[in-house]
Amino acid sequence: MPEVLTVLEPATEAVLEKVPSAGTDEVDEAVARARAALPAWRALAPGARAAQLRALADRVEENLEELALLEARNAGKPLASARSEMGMVVDTFRYYAGMPERLMGDTIPVAGGQAFTVREPLGVVGLIVPWNFPLTIAAWKLGPALAAGNTVVLKPAELTPLTALRFEQLVLEAGIAPGVVNVVAGHGSVAGVRLVEHPDVAKIAFTGSTAVGREIAARAAQTIKRVTLELGGKSANIIFADADLEKAAAAAPWAVFDNAGQDCCARSRLLVEASVADRFLSLLQPHVESFRVGDPLDPGSMMGPLISAKQRERVASFVGDGAPVAFQGSAPIGPGFWFPPTVLCPVDPQARAVREEIFGPVVAVIPFRDEEEAVRLANDTIYGLSGSIWTRDGARALRVARAVETGVLSINSNSSVRVSTPFGGFKQSGYGRELGPHATDAYTETKTIYYATT
Ligand code: NAD
C-alpha cells in the first residue's frame, strides 16, 4: 500500500483529502525532472522567461478564489486572509517577472583586457516550506528562483500540501515546461531530508522552525549546498507612554492573533511603558474579548483554529507556567482545534511564554521603565525577525528602530512583509533575505569573465 498524507480541515477535524506521500524515490524522480528541464529553462531569453512568469501570475489570479478556499479550509485561516495571501502570490510572480531582464553584473577596470561579472543560476533548487502561509511562502521562493533561471523542487508541509499540488497544475497550464516546477508532498523526515541530502540539488531555501533549520544547515554542509533560512521569531511590540494608546491597543491584537498567532512575525511580547501599563491593558481588553474566533468561511471570523491538536496542546502548555491569564477572548467548543486569544500578565521574565516561540494566539505583557530598558528587553531573545514601536516621538522611534536587533521593524504599524522590501531575520531567526529587489542574489552565483585584449 503506498503511503498517504491524510489532510485534515482544522476547523472541523474532518478529512479534507488524502494524497500520496512522496518518499525518497519520488524526490529523486522530481530532482531528475528538474535537472532535465534546466538547460532549456535557463537558456530561455530573459524576456521569454519574464512572459512565462507573467502568464503564471495570470493563471493564479484566474483561479484565485479556488486557491483561497482550499488554503482557508486546509490551513484554517479566514477566507478574506486567504484571498489576500493569494493576491500576494500573484503580485510576487508579477514582481519577479521584472527580474530576468534586470539580472545585471559589473564591468571592472583591469590591465590587459576587460573583466565583467554575470549572474548564473544555481541549478536545481529545493524549496521547503511550512504550513502557516503555505502557498505564499512558496511563492516568495519560487519567484526569484525561477526568474534567475533555476528549476525547482518544492516540498510543502505535510499538513498543508493542497494548494501547492494545485499550483503545480497551474504552472503547466501557464505554458511553463514540465520539470521546471516539481512538487513533492511528503514528510520532512523522509522527503525533506532526501532533498537536503541530494547531490544534484544546489541550494535549499527553507522556512520553518529554528530547530529544523539548524538540522538542515548541518546536513546541507555535507554537499556544501547554499542555504537560506527563514526561521522562528519572538518579536516585541513596544508601546511608549506618548503613543496614540487607543490606536496601539486596537492594533495590538492583530499583531499577535492574526493567523491564530501562527506567524513567524507575531509580536508575542507586548512591552508597555510602566506608567501607562494599566491604562493600556484596560484599552486592550475589549479588543481582545471581541476578537471573533470561528469558522474560517464565515466572513465575520477574525481568527480560525490552530493547525492541529498537537499545536493546540503545545500552545496550551505555555499558559499558567509562570504566566497567568490576565484576560481572554472566547473560542468555539466542539470539533476543531480552537484556542482563545489570550493575554498573559504578570509574567515571570524566565517563563517559557517569554523565552520561546509560542506560535499561537498568546501574548505576554512585560512592563518597562524607560527607552533603554525597552531596547534591552526587546533584544533579550535568541530571535530577531520582526517588531513594532508605538510612539509620537519620531527621533526616539528611529533610535529604537536602529537599536533593536531584528530584520524588519515597523513604526506605529503592524506591517512586516511586502513584495518589494527585503524580509528575513537577525540572530537565530535565520539568514538570507527574501522578497525585494535583491532576493535573486540568493538564487544565483556571480561569475567573473576576463577577456584579454592584448
Ligand atoms: P517545521 O520546521 O516543523 O517544518 C517546516 C518544513 O520543514 C515542513 O515542510 C517540514 O516537512 C519540513 N521538515 C521537517 N523536518 C525536516 C528535516 N529534518 N529536513 C528537511 N525538512 C524538514 O516548521 P512548521 O511547524 O511547519 O512551521 C512553523 C515554524 O516556521 C515556526 O517556527 C515559524 O516561526 C517558522 N516560520 C518562519 C517564517 C519566516 O519567514 N521566518 C515564516 C513562517 C514560518
Residues whose N, C-alpha, C, O or C-beta is under 5 A from the ligand:
A	BS01	NAD	I128 V129 P130 W131 K155 P156 A157 E158 G186 H187 G188 S189 G192 V193 T207 G208 S209 T210 V212 E215 E230 L231 G232 G233 C264 S429
